[in-house]
C-alpha cells in the first residue's frame, strides 16, 4: 500500500444502505396501512394480528418514553386526536 492509498478517506455509505434497505425487524411493512387511522382498542387488535406480535408502544404528544431500542417493537406516533401519524420500529 502506498502513502497515497492511506491518505484516502473511507468510502461513504450509499443511499442504498439507508433505512429503506434495513431489515424489517418489527413487521413495519404490514403496519404501514394503519397510518392515518385513529388509534382505538380494535385498531390495536387488528394491528397486532397484522404484524404477528403485540410489541406495540404508543407515543402521544408530550409523553415520556424510555430510550431503549427494541428493533422488534412497533412505535405508533400519535397526534393530539389519537391519529396514527408515523409508524417506526424501535
C-alpha angles and dihedrals in degrees: 000000000000126000089253090059091053092051093059115102117236116268113267120238115268126237089256090068091063127111089278090071096038116114115268096241097168102036090255092159088065091046098051092084088068092064110118095023121119108247114245134152092268090052089053091052093046092047093049089051092048095049094039095234142066100227095122125147123193117214113193125185109283094009121141114234135181117252095226112130113223109176091194094057127091116223116204112200108204131194125225091277093052095254115149104244102168136013122202140164114245 
